[in-house]
Amino acid sequence: MTGFQLLGIGTAVPEHFIQQSEAADFATTCLAGQAESEKAASLVRALYRRSGVQTRHSVVLDSSSDASPATQKFYEPSEMDLDRGPGTAARMHCYESRAPELATAAAKKAIAQAGIDVSLVTHLVTVSCSGFSAPGVDLELIKRLGLSSTVARSHIGFMGCHGALNGLRVAKAFTDADPKAVVLVCAVELCTLHHQYGWVPEEIVANSLFADGAAALVGCRGEASPSPDDRPPLPALIDNFCSVIPETEHMMSWRIGDAGFRMTLSPEVPGVITASLPALLNGFLQRHGLRRDEIEGWAIHPGGPRILKACCDVAGLNADQIQTSTSVLAEFGNMSSPTVLFILDRLLQQGTNGPIVMMGFGPGLNVEIALLNSAIH
């Protein structure tokens, strides 16, 4: 078995961004029955300050934080206890109209970096948990990129923040099965379409973290690269691993509601990661003859500051070793599935070729780990 050789990677975010302090001010207008409570507003602002996020991009913004505050018209201030904002249909209409352009921008960058003609792409894998439509993003990508009408398409849906790692697993399976396959993976999320009104602490935490973005990569079987020989080498995906942690189903969820998708995130999650991850991570590395101190780059999904710290403690890492994850969270927020690819892109720009460990977590609780290296085994 050979690796899934990365040929190109690209990322994209919506045009407009908002500073976290302004996002907190906005959030205080959507507290429904608590909207007039100064204590509630103070607690919201404190949660936003502790999120580790400084700026976020969103498709609902009409202008950015600059000389004047960012503006938007999608979410109206709550006036009654039962106000919950736009219905799910309105949110999905926005997803259907805005997600394709973001996905296309990321995919074009990945293809350009790969230096290949789009006619060579044989498989398309899309990833998203923040919206649904059919025809969907996959068909829009085929049209907008000029992919073959016979490209084999697959969708990884509703798997949460580790969805891009699931997409990589599928891409590697395609190239393992077909040496001539060239796979485009594209993850796009519009998480800010699911801002929740009201006074539910777990949802306020989610409101403080999530953002919009897209990331894409192109790859093939290691020995079959169609890219020009003078293109700078990227690492290959060597292996994936996943594990469900028993009796943790209640700790994280992502469900469709009447007013968007609703997330729950238990404060127990960091403790569970601390208790469960060491054996899983060590076992995965040992089967490749690696120790944690031999890993050159860590692309850890920043589900939030406490989750990131738990992963850092488990892996015995210092602040510098997770700086890429920390800085992506600060600059872009948690964009769900594309986030770990933003981190990988930064690591590659810094000259990190491997070994690289990617990690993500999602409802289950499920742990996803991937190993990339510059040498194909």
TALIN-V109472 format. One record per backbone hydrogen bond with DSSP energy under -1.0 kcal/mol. CO is the residue of the C=O (numbers start at 0). NH is the residue of the N-H. E is the energy in kcal/mol with one decimal. If there is no record, write none. Layout:
BEGIN
CO_NH_E ; CO_NH_E
END
This chain:
BEGIN
2_221_-1.7 ; 3_236_-2.9 ; 4_219_-1.8 ; 7_217_-2.4 ; 9_215_-2.8 ; 11_213_-2.5 ; 15_57_-1.7 ; 16_64_-1.8 ; 17_55_-1.7 ; 18_22_-2.2 ; 19_23_-2.2 ; 20_24_-1.7 ; 21_25_-2.5 ; 22_26_-2.4 ; 23_27_-1.6 ; 25_28_-1.9 ; 26_29_-1.7 ; 28_77_-2.5 ; 29_197_-2.1 ; 30_33_-2.3 ; 31_34_-2.2 ; 33_36_-2.0 ; 36_40_-2.1 ; 37_41_-2.2 ; 38_42_-2.0 ; 39_43_-2.2 ; 40_44_-2.3 ; 41_45_-1.8 ; 42_46_-2.3 ; 43_47_-2.3 ; 44_48_-2.1 ; 45_49_-1.6 ; 47_50_-1.1 ; 53_19_-2.8 ; 55_17_-2.7 ; 56_211_-2.0 ; 67_65_-2.3 ; 70_61_-3.4 ; 70_62_-1.2 ; 79_82_-1.5 ; 86_90_-1.9 ; 87_91_-2.6 ; 88_92_-2.0 ; 89_93_-1.7 ; 90_94_-2.0 ; 91_95_-2.6 ; 92_96_-1.6 ; 93_97_-2.1 ; 94_98_-2.6 ; 97_101_-1.3 ; 98_102_-2.5 ; 99_103_-2.6 ; 100_104_-1.8 ; 101_105_-1.9 ; 102_106_-2.5 ; 103_107_-2.6 ; 104_108_-1.4 ; 105_109_-2.0 ; 106_110_-2.5 ; 107_111_-2.3 ; 108_112_-2.4 ; 109_113_-1.9 ; 110_114_-1.3 ; 110_115_-1.2 ; 116_119_-2.1 ; 117_120_-1.5 ; 121_151_-2.7 ; 122_183_-2.6 ; 123_153_-2.5 ; 124_185_-2.8 ; 125_155_-3.5 ; 126_187_-2.4 ; 127_157_-1.9 ; 135_139_-1.8 ; 136_140_-2.5 ; 137_141_-1.9 ; 138_142_-2.0 ; 139_143_-3.2 ; 140_144_-2.5 ; 141_146_-1.4 ; 147_150_-1.6 ; 151_123_-3.0 ; 153_125_-2.5 ; 155_127_-2.0 ; 159_162_-2.0 ; 161_164_-1.0 ; 161_165_-1.4 ; 162_166_-2.2 ; 163_167_-2.1 ; 164_168_-1.9 ; 165_169_-2.1 ; 166_170_-2.3 ; 167_171_-2.6 ; 168_172_-2.1 ; 169_173_-2.1 ; 170_174_-2.1 ; 171_175_-2.6 ; 172_176_-1.9 ; 173_177_-2.0 ; 177_180_-2.1 ; 181_121_-2.3 ; 181_122_-2.0 ; 182_218_-2.1 ; 183_124_-3.0 ; 184_216_-2.3 ; 185_126_-2.4 ; 186_214_-2.5 ; 188_212_-2.2 ; 189_192_-1.6 ; 190_193_-2.0 ; 199_203_-2.1 ; 200_204_-2.2 ; 201_205_-1.9 ; 202_206_-2.7 ; 203_207_-1.6 ; 205_208_-1.1 ; 205_209_-2.1 ; 208_333_-2.8 ; 212_188_-2.6 ; 213_11_-2.4 ; 214_186_-3.1 ; 215_9_-2.7 ; 216_184_-2.9 ; 217_6_-3.5 ; 217_7_-1.4 ; 218_182_-2.7 ; 219_4_-2.7 ; 220_223_-2.2 ; 227_230_-1.6 ; 234_5_-1.9 ; 235_372_-2.3 ; 236_3_-2.3 ; 238_370_-2.5 ; 240_368_-2.9 ; 242_366_-2.8 ; 247_250_-2.0 ; 250_265_-3.2 ; 252_263_-1.8 ; 254_261_-3.6 ; 257_87_-2.1 ; 259_256_-2.4 ; 261_254_-2.6 ; 263_252_-2.1 ; 265_268_-1.6 ; 267_271_-2.0 ; 268_272_-2.5 ; 269_273_-2.4 ; 270_274_-1.9 ; 271_275_-2.4 ; 272_276_-2.6 ; 275_279_-1.1 ; 276_280_-3.1 ; 277_281_-2.7 ; 278_282_-2.1 ; 279_283_-1.9 ; 280_284_-2.4 ; 281_285_-2.5 ; 282_286_-1.4 ; 284_287_-1.6 ; 284_289_-2.4 ; 285_288_-1.7 ; 290_293_-1.7 ; 291_294_-1.4 ; 296_356_-2.3 ; 298_358_-2.3 ; 300_302_-1.7 ; 303_307_-2.5 ; 304_308_-2.3 ; 305_309_-2.1 ; 306_310_-2.1 ; 307_311_-2.2 ; 308_312_-2.7 ; 309_313_-2.3 ; 310_314_-2.3 ; 311_316_-2.7 ; 319_322_-1.1 ; 321_325_-2.5 ; 322_326_-3.0 ; 323_327_-2.1 ; 324_328_-2.1 ; 325_329_-2.2 ; 326_330_-2.6 ; 327_331_-2.6 ; 328_332_-1.7 ; 329_53_-2.5 ; 329_54_-2.2 ; 333_210_-1.9 ; 335_338_-1.7 ; 337_341_-1.8 ; 338_342_-2.0 ; 339_343_-2.1 ; 340_344_-2.6 ; 341_345_-2.0 ; 342_346_-2.4 ; 343_347_-2.5 ; 344_348_-2.2 ; 345_349_-1.7 ; 346_351_-2.5 ; 347_350_-1.6 ; 354_295_-1.8 ; 354_296_-1.8 ; 355_371_-2.8 ; 356_298_-3.2 ; 357_369_-2.3 ; 358_300_-2.7 ; 359_367_-2.6 ; 361_365_-2.5 ; 364_244_-3.0 ; 365_361_-1.8 ; 366_242_-1.9 ; 367_359_-2.1 ; 368_240_-2.4 ; 369_357_-2.6 ; 370_237_-3.0 ; 370_238_-1.3 ; 371_355_-2.9 ; 372_235_-3.1
END
